[in-house]
Amino acid sequence: MIRRSRYGLPDSVKPSFMKAVKTEWITIIYLTTVVLLMYLIMGSSQAMKTAWLEDLLTLVPPISFLIASRYYYRSPNKEFPYGYHRSYNIAFLCGSVALFFIGIFLMVDSSLSLINQEHPSIGLITIAGYSIWQGWLMILVLIYSAIPSYILGKKKRPLAIELHNKILFTDANGQKADYQTAIAAIVGIIGIGYGIWWADSAAALFISFSVLKDGVTNTKDAVKNLMDSAPEDVEKGLKMSLIKDINKALENIHYCRETLIRLRELGQVYAGDIMVVLDEYSDLEEKIAEMSDVVYSIDWKLQDIIILPVREIRDEWKLKEN
Amino acid sequence: MKRKIEAILSLLCLICFASFEIPQDANGSWTEIKERGLKVGLATGEENNSSAEEISQTTDSIIFREIKLLKDFSTANSIDIHFISGTESVLMDSLEHFKLHVVAGNINKETVWAQKATATIPYDNKGHVFLVPKGENKLLVKLEQFIEDHKDD
């Protein structure tokens, strides 16, 4: 029997979701200004180019989040009988793969700059009649790219944890760590200023490693989700205690003798099935309804749970340790 | 958090300290120019064998302006100036190997040599530029500042 709780968010977390949507719009507007400014003044600095590309990529998670947020709550239909929750998984995978490939590109590009001993040149720029070394302007833009980013990342993190939204969490972490990229690029530019030609490419290489590391971790996580891996905690990446909680709650119902639970992540919610061995099988519909109510009351994230009454839990159904 | 603040403060101190010194040349061109003078390559066509001396007497408005601008630049900075003539490819090879400090000679900002050298800001509204070796940022900034100040001369 299938009893769905809802296809959307409960009222209690809706304000956090709306706040997350608003923060993502602010992020997109702010990042667009950063990307434009960086493009205008990046010159021939490899570190600036790498930081610019990284900032450009930072736009992928908020855009993916906003696109997915327009689909995830739609009710199941004949074409998509399990609803649209996985739009978040798809968005997460796309963002992660993009991050991975750009990481590789940046690593190769900055390594080649080092090998070819490219000496970056940064000249003068004149603004409103005042001429300054363009490197100073680059440093100013990098500071602008780091500080609001750090604040936005910090604001998004608790929202991502509350909403159990991985793409929002990836976005929050990426932005929080953006200041490291900015500092690396600033060091690279000061290096150019001091005539240390390799400082710029070395800084770019350092940034590319951080991009690649995020790309690998996130792609691995996104693929695991698409493989229906057991739900994991967004913040620490640990297996959730939810199965234990469900078991415990069902054990407290006097007619439940034994259970076997399988859960998987559907975007920011969980779906799965629970096989139950009952003491007696009369009034089955009422019993399943009662068990469903108990299960759905444990966590709002449990949203598409099938309860299957069975005579026994066969050994071949039991899940082995990995 | 304390460590992060320390790191950011150190970086800010580094930036403030650096502001008096920056930018420097990767290959010390400006120091060499101060000691031994500015070596300028004047680009000629493949068929033109004119010496630097002959070229410097030219009335060609672009070359004339370039030579005047560079001579004024050397005077303003109290440095000697030496002109050498040659084809663009020969001069670019010398520039790449730091045997020359500047290459001039009717070079446009869209030049194909931009891959091998750094173009200054244009000194006229037709987009004519000088070329300097890559990474020689002090020389570049000194020259660009002079161009900026004398653009309308």
Interface residues (C-beta under 8 A of the other chain):
Chain A: S44 E118 H119 P120 S121 I122 G123 L124 T126 S131 W133 G135 W136 I139 I183 I186 V187 I190 I192 G193 Y194 G195 I196 W197
Chain B: A7 I8 L11 L14 I15 A18 S19 E21 I22 P23 Q24 D25 A26 N27 G28 T118 T120 I121 V132 P133 K134 G135 E136 N137 K138 L140 V141 E144 Q145 E148
